[in-house]
Amino acid sequence: MAESIIGKLEQWFMDDNTGVEQFVEEFAKAHKDVFDLDAEEHKQEYMTIYLDFQKKFESKIEAFLAENNVSHEAFMEECHKHQSGSEAGFGIIDVLLATLEFDVFMQMMLDAKTRF
């Protein structure tokens, strides 16, 4: 199940019909200018943006899990197992963990600032 659900997730994420990859990139592009690459402290606005991203993205993931009859707990366990093998930036596991970990989200947004 582990590989098949991660494989399904990657297909789902990249599928133009789901709009997930587009959502993540558009969100990053829309908010990247708020983030300061050189700042030593985080602005409160970063947390507000993070919570907005988290809410929107988690609703997409919950729908995917329901469609595939996979529990949230089992899925998160598989994501953490695969994290070390994913590519930096917008790898699927990194994006998923960005919904749960503020530091990962911050890195994703800082990467977007230099990427887009």
C-alpha positions in Angstrom: 0.0 0.0 0.0 2.8 2.4 0.9 4.2 2.8 -2.6 0.9 2.6 -4.3 -0.7 5.4 -2.3 2.4 7.6 -2.7 2.4 6.8 -6.4 -1.3 7.6 -6.6 -0.7 10.8 -4.7 2.1 11.9 -7.2 -0.2 11.1 -10.1 -3.1 13.0 -8.5 -0.8 15.9 -7.7 0.6 16.2 -11.2 -2.7 15.6 -13.0 -3.9 18.8 -14.6 -7.5 17.9 -13.9 -7.0 18.1 -10.1 -5.4 21.5 -10.1 -3.3 20.6 -7.1 0.1 21.5 -8.5 -1.3 24.6 -10.0 -2.8 25.6 -6.7 0.5 25.2 -4.9 2.5 27.1 -7.5 -0.2 29.9 -7.7 -0.3 30.2 -3.9 3.5 30.4 -3.7 3.6 33.0 -6.5 0.8 35.1 -5.0 2.5 35.2 -1.5 6.2 35.0 -2.2 6.8 38.7 -2.1 5.6 38.9 1.5 8.6 36.7 2.6 12.0 38.3 3.3 15.0 36.1 2.4 17.3 38.1 4.7 15.1 38.7 7.7 16.1 37.1 11.0 12.6 37.1 12.5 9.3 36.0 11.0 6.5 38.4 10.6 3.1 37.6 12.0 1.8 37.7 8.5 3.8 34.6 7.6 1.7 32.6 10.1 -1.5 33.9 8.7 -0.5 32.9 5.2 0.6 29.5 6.4 -2.7 28.8 8.1 -4.5 29.8 4.9 -2.4 27.5 2.9 -2.8 24.7 5.4 -6.6 24.9 5.4 -6.9 25.0 1.7 -4.4 22.3 1.0 -5.6 19.9 3.7 -9.1 20.0 2.3 -7.7 18.8 -1.0 -5.7 16.0 0.7 -8.7 14.9 2.8 -10.7 14.5 -0.4 -7.9 12.4 -2.0 -7.6 10.1 1.0 -11.4 9.6 1.2 -11.5 8.7 -2.5 -8.7 6.1 -1.9 -10.0 4.7 1.4 -6.8 5.6 3.3 -6.8 6.8 6.9 -5.1 10.1 7.7 -2.8 8.4 10.2 -1.6 5.7 7.8 -1.0 8.2 5.1 1.0 10.6 7.3 3.2 7.6 8.4 4.0 6.9 4.8 4.8 10.5 4.0 7.3 10.7 6.8 9.0 7.5 5.6 9.4 8.9 2.1 10.4 12.5 3.1 14.2 11.8 3.0 13.9 10.5 -0.6 11.9 13.4 -2.0 13.5 16.3 -4.0 13.9 19.7 -2.4 11.5 22.5 -3.1 8.1 21.4 -4.4 8.5 17.6 -4.1 5.2 16.0 -3.2 6.2 15.0 0.3 7.7 18.4 1.0 4.4 20.1 0.0 2.4 17.7 2.2 4.7 18.3 5.2 4.5 22.0 4.5 0.9 21.8 5.6 2.0 20.5 8.9 5.3 22.0 9.6 5.8 25.8 9.6 9.6 25.6 8.9 9.0 23.4 5.8 6.4 25.9 4.6 8.8 28.8 5.2 11.5 27.0 3.1 9.0 26.3 0.4 8.0 30.0 0.2 11.6 31.2 0.3 12.4 28.8 -2.5 9.5 30.2 -4.4 10.9 33.7 -4.0 14.1 32.7 -5.9 12.3 30.3 -8.3 9.5 32.4 -9.7 
